[in-house]
Amino acid sequence: MTKAPTVEDVARAAGVSRQTVSNVLNTPDIVRAPTRERVELAIAELGYRPHAAARRLRTRRSSTIGVRLDPYAGGISGVVLDRFVHALTERASERGMRILLYAARTPAEEIERIGDLVDGGEIDAVVLTGTSHEDTRTTWLHERGVPFVSFGRPWRSGGAGTGDGAGDGAGQHSWADVDGAAGTRAATRHLLDQAGPKIAFLGWPEGSGTGDDRARGWSEAMTDAGSAGPRWHTEESVGLARELTGAALAADPAVDAVVCVSDSLAIGAHLAATALGRPDLPVVGFDNTPAAEALGISSVEQLPEQVAAGVLDLLMGPTGGVVLRRDQRDSTEESAYVLVEPRLVVRGGLTA
């Protein structure tokens, strides 16, 4: 059996001391970039993996990041968060970190659960999901000094975004998110080119940070093109979307296509159009779920794998193997963010 490479092997291959290798693994920010890159190359070439248990004892860290397991809510859109957690687990493992899932039904219950995990030394950091206006969890984490990054922008009450892609929450804490406006903007431009000038938007009621951001992309694309189209609102429900879209299309058959805030609403819109004898009406959803793929509906894919990579970069640095404490980050890093541009997946009668 081949002997596993050791820290000494890495040090010898990189031409550095054992302590330098340890610094690269545990506190990479104090190592000069050329030296760090040389050590990282040696680690990759030798296939060295730090002993997790020994590192936890040495650094007094758990090497674990906590993530809430969202309650099952039915519907078809949960696949995005599933993909995100799966990707986060894989990429964290590559850095010698683990993911701990915990359950909580309310923000207050989640704060209590995080407190227990932090006090018990079970987690080093938290990844928040499901951000909302005036999120009480972020205030608590700031006050406790717990490192965290959110999947989703820190939306502020009163606005979904500034129009520059970062949103009104930029600067409050580190976050990674998908640029929803860019996704619906691309979808709308594609439909304007392929279907006609009157593109409708089917979204959630106003006041949702994510929903309003996606609506903004449609609105900007329509304005840029000198076109106009109706904006429809409904809750996240295939049935409600089908009912609303059916009535709206019957009243305004001149609509050329529909951009939707989610795949659930897109499926409802597609079913409504089919029932009215317009099965080829172009409809674009958001999330690129298996249900949309099965029905041949075009959709915007969020690329949660890229979001997961961005979350770890914000928590640990681009190449770090430990969570950076808040006092190890400068003020710009504290408010850093990663905004991932989604990808339009074209299906049906539309051409890419």
C-alpha positions in Angstrom: 0.0 0.0 0.0 1.3 3.4 -1.0 2.1 5.7 2.0 -0.1 8.8 2.1 1.9 12.0 1.6 2.7 14.0 4.8 3.3 17.7 5.6 7.0 17.0 5.4 6.6 15.6 1.9 4.8 18.8 0.8 7.4 21.0 2.5 10.2 19.2 0.7 8.5 19.3 -2.7 7.7 23.1 -2.3 11.1 23.9 -0.9 9.7 25.5 2.3 9.5 24.7 6.0 6.9 22.5 7.7 5.6 25.6 9.4 5.0 27.4 6.1 2.9 24.4 4.9 0.9 24.6 8.1 0.4 28.3 7.7 -0.9 27.8 4.1 -3.3 25.2 5.4 -4.5 27.1 8.5 -3.8 30.8 8.0 -3.2 31.3 4.3 -3.6 35.1 4.5 -0.2 35.5 6.3 1.8 33.7 3.6 3.1 35.6 0.6 1.2 34.8 -2.6 4.1 33.2 -4.6 5.0 30.9 -1.6 1.4 30.0 -1.0 0.9 29.1 -4.7 4.0 27.0 -4.6 2.8 25.1 -1.6 -0.7 24.7 -3.0 0.8 23.3 -6.2 2.8 20.7 -4.2 -0.3 19.8 -2.3 -2.3 19.2 -5.5 0.5 17.2 -7.2 1.1 15.0 -4.1 -2.6 14.6 -3.4 -2.0 15.6 0.2 -5.1 15.7 2.5 -4.8 17.1 6.0 -5.9 14.9 8.9 -9.2 16.5 9.9 -9.3 15.3 13.5 -5.7 16.4 14.2 -6.4 19.8 12.7 -9.5 20.3 14.8 -7.5 19.6 17.9 -4.6 21.8 16.9 -6.7 24.8 15.8 -9.6 24.4 18.2 -11.9 24.7 15.3 -14.7 22.3 14.3 -14.0 22.6 10.6 -17.7 22.6 10.1 -20.2 25.0 8.5 -23.8 25.0 9.5 -26.7 25.3 7.0 -30.4 25.2 7.7 -32.4 22.4 6.1 -35.5 24.2 4.9 -38.8 22.7 5.8 -40.5 20.8 2.9 -43.0 23.2 1.3 -44.2 21.2 -1.7 -44.1 22.6 -5.2 -41.3 22.1 -7.7 -38.7 24.8 -7.0 -36.8 23.2 -4.1 -34.4 21.6 -6.4 -32.3 24.8 -6.5 -31.5 24.7 -2.8 -30.9 21.0 -3.0 -28.3 21.5 -5.7 -26.7 24.4 -3.7 -26.3 22.3 -0.5 -25.0 19.3 -2.5 -22.4 21.6 -4.2 -21.5 23.3 -1.0 -20.9 19.9 0.7 -18.6 18.8 -2.2 -16.6 21.9 -2.4 -16.3 22.2 1.4 -14.9 18.7 1.6 -12.3 19.6 -1.0 -11.1 22.2 1.6 -11.1 19.8 4.5 -14.4 21.2 5.8 -17.7 19.6 6.7 -21.3 20.7 6.3 -23.8 20.3 9.2 -27.5 20.5 8.4 -29.9 21.7 11.1 -33.7 22.1 11.1 -35.6 25.3 12.1 -39.1 26.4 11.2 -38.8 30.1 12.1 -36.0 32.7 12.3 -36.3 32.7 16.1 -35.9 29.0 16.2 -33.0 29.1 13.8 -31.2 31.7 16.0 -31.7 29.4 19.0 -30.4 26.4 17.1 -27.3 28.4 15.8 -26.6 29.6 19.3 -26.6 26.0 20.6 -24.2 24.9 17.9 -21.8 27.8 18.3 -21.8 27.5 22.1 -21.1 23.8 21.8 -18.2 24.4 19.4 -19.9 22.4 16.7 -19.7 24.9 13.9 -17.2 27.7 12.9 -19.6 29.6 10.6 -23.1 29.7 9.1 -24.5 29.9 5.6 -27.9 31.6 5.7 -30.6 30.8 3.1 -33.9 32.4 2.5 -32.9 36.0 3.1 -35.7 38.6 3.6 -36.4 42.2 4.5 -35.0 43.2 7.9 -33.6 39.7 8.6 -33.2 39.3 12.4 -30.7 36.4 11.9 -28.0 38.6 10.5 -28.3 41.2 13.3 -27.9 38.4 15.9 -24.9 36.8 14.0 -23.2 40.3 13.8 -23.7 40.8 17.5 -22.4 37.4 18.4 -19.4 37.8 16.1 -20.2 34.5 14.2 -18.7 34.4 10.7 -21.5 34.0 8.1 -22.4 34.4 4.5 -25.9 34.4 3.0 -27.2 32.8 -0.1 -29.3 35.7 -1.1 -28.9 39.4 -0.8 -29.6 41.4 2.4 -32.7 43.0 1.0 -33.8 46.2 2.7 -37.4 47.0 3.1 -38.6 49.5 0.5 -36.6 48.4 -2.5 -35.5 45.3 -4.4 -32.3 46.7 -5.8 -30.4 49.7 -6.9 -30.3 48.9 -10.5 -26.6 48.1 -10.6 -27.0 44.3 -9.9 -25.8 44.5 -6.3 -29.1 45.4 -4.7 -29.9 47.7 -1.8 -28.3 45.3 0.6 -24.8 45.6 -0.7 -22.4 46.6 2.1 -24.3 45.1 5.0 -22.6 41.7 5.1 -21.0 39.2 2.8 -23.4 37.4 0.5 -23.6 35.4 -2.7 -26.6 35.4 -5.0 -27.8 34.9 -8.6 -28.4 38.0 -10.7 -32.1 37.5 -11.2 -32.5 40.8 -13.2 -29.8 39.6 -15.6 -31.6 36.4 -16.1 -35.1 37.9 -16.9 -33.4 40.6 -19.0 -31.8 37.9 -21.2 -35.0 36.0 -21.4 -37.0 39.1 -22.4 -34.5 40.2 -25.0 -34.6 36.7 -26.5 -38.4 36.7 -26.7 -38.4 40.2 -28.2 -36.2 38.9 -30.9 -38.0 35.6 -31.4 -41.7 36.1 -30.6 -42.7 39.8 -30.9 -42.8 43.1 -29.1 -45.6 42.4 -26.5 -44.0 40.4 -23.7 -45.9 39.9 -20.5 -44.3 39.3 -17.1 -45.9 36.9 -14.6 -44.5 37.5 -11.2 -45.2 37.4 -7.4 -47.0 40.2 -5.6 -44.7 43.2 -5.2 -42.6 43.4 -2.1 -40.5 40.3 -2.6 -36.8 41.2 -3.0 -36.1 38.3 -5.3 -39.4 38.7 -7.3 -39.0 42.4 -7.7 -35.4 42.0 -8.9 -36.5 39.6 -11.6 -39.3 41.9 -12.6 -36.8 44.7 -13.0 -34.8 42.7 -15.6 -38.0 42.3 -17.7 -38.9 46.0 -17.3 -35.5 47.3 -18.3 -35.3 45.1 -21.4 -38.8 46.2 -22.5 -37.9 49.9 -21.9 -34.6 49.5 -23.8 -36.5 48.0 -26.8 -39.2 50.7 -26.7 -41.9 48.0 -26.1 -44.6 47.6 -23.5 -46.3 44.6 -22.0 -48.6 43.7 -19.0 -47.3 42.7 -15.6 -49.4 40.1 -13.9 -49.1 39.0 -10.2 -50.0 35.8 -8.4 -48.8 33.7 -5.5 -46.4 30.7 -6.1 -48.9 28.2 -7.4 -49.3 26.3 -10.7 -53.1 26.4 -10.3 -53.3 30.1 -9.6 -50.9 30.9 -12.4 -53.0 28.9 -14.8 -56.2 30.6 -13.8 -54.8 34.1 -14.0 -52.9 33.6 -17.2 -56.0 32.0 -18.9 -58.1 35.0 -18.1 -55.4 37.5 -19.0 -54.7 35.9 -22.4 -58.4 35.7 -23.2 -58.8 39.4 -22.5 -55.5 40.3 -24.3 -54.7 37.8 -27.1 -52.1 40.1 -28.6 -49.6 39.0 -26.0 -46.6 37.4 -27.9 -44.9 35.6 -25.0 -44.6 35.4 -21.2 -41.6 35.7 -18.9 -42.2 34.1 -15.5 -40.6 34.6 -12.1 -40.4 30.9 -11.5 -40.9 27.5 -13.2 -44.1 26.9 -11.2 -45.7 30.0 -12.7 -44.3 29.2 -16.1 -46.0 25.7 -16.0 -49.3 27.3 -15.1 -48.9 29.8 -17.9 -48.1 27.1 -20.4 -51.1 25.0 -19.3 -53.4 28.1 -19.7 -52.1 28.9 -23.2 -52.5 25.3 -24.2 -56.1 25.2 -23.0 -56.8 28.3 -25.1 -55.4 26.7 -28.2 -52.0 28.4 -28.1 -49.7 25.6 -27.1 -46.8 27.2 -28.9 -47.0 30.5 -27.0 -43.4 31.1 -25.8 -43.1 30.9 -22.1 -39.8 31.2 -20.1 -39.5 30.2 -16.4 -36.9 30.7 -13.8 -34.9 27.9 -12.0 -34.6 25.3 -14.8 -36.3 22.6 -12.8 -36.7 19.0 -14.0 -40.5 19.7 -14.4 -39.8 22.6 -16.9 -37.3 20.4 -18.8 -39.9 17.6 -19.0 -42.5 19.9 -20.4 -40.1 21.5 -22.9 -40.4 25.0 -21.3 -37.4 27.4 -21.6 -36.0 28.6 -18.3 -33.3 30.6 -16.6 -30.8 28.3 -14.7 -29.5 29.7 -11.5 -26.1 27.8 -11.5 -26.2 27.2 -7.7 -22.8 25.4 -8.0 -21.2 28.7 -8.7 -23.0 30.3 -5.8 -21.6 27.6 -3.5 -18.1 28.2 -4.7 -18.6 31.9 -4.1 -19.9 31.4 -0.5 -16.8 29.4 0.4 -14.5 32.0 -1.1 -16.1 34.7 1.0 -15.9 32.6 4.2 -12.4 31.2 3.7 -10.6 33.1 1.1 -10.0 31.8 -2.5 -7.6 29.1 -1.3 -8.1 28.9 2.4 -8.7 25.8 4.5 -10.2 27.5 7.5 -13.0 30.0 8.1 -11.6 33.5 8.5 -12.6 35.2 11.7 -14.2 38.6 11.3 -11.1 40.3 12.8 -9.1 38.7 10.0 -11.0 40.5 7.3 -10.8 44.1 6.4 -13.8 46.3 6.0 -14.1 45.7 2.3 -14.1 41.9 2.7 -16.8 42.2 5.4 -19.2 43.6 2.8 -17.9 41.6 -0.2 -20.4 39.8 -2.4 -20.5 37.4 -5.3 -23.2 37.9 -8.0 -23.5 34.9 -10.4 -25.0 35.6 -13.8 -27.5 32.9 -14.7 -27.9 31.0 -18.0 -30.9 31.0 -20.3 -31.8 27.5 -21.4 -33.9 27.6 -24.6 -36.3 24.8 -25.5 -39.4 24.2 -27.6 -39.9 26.3 -30.7 -37.5 29.0 -29.7 -34.0 29.0 -31.2 -30.9 29.6 -29.1 
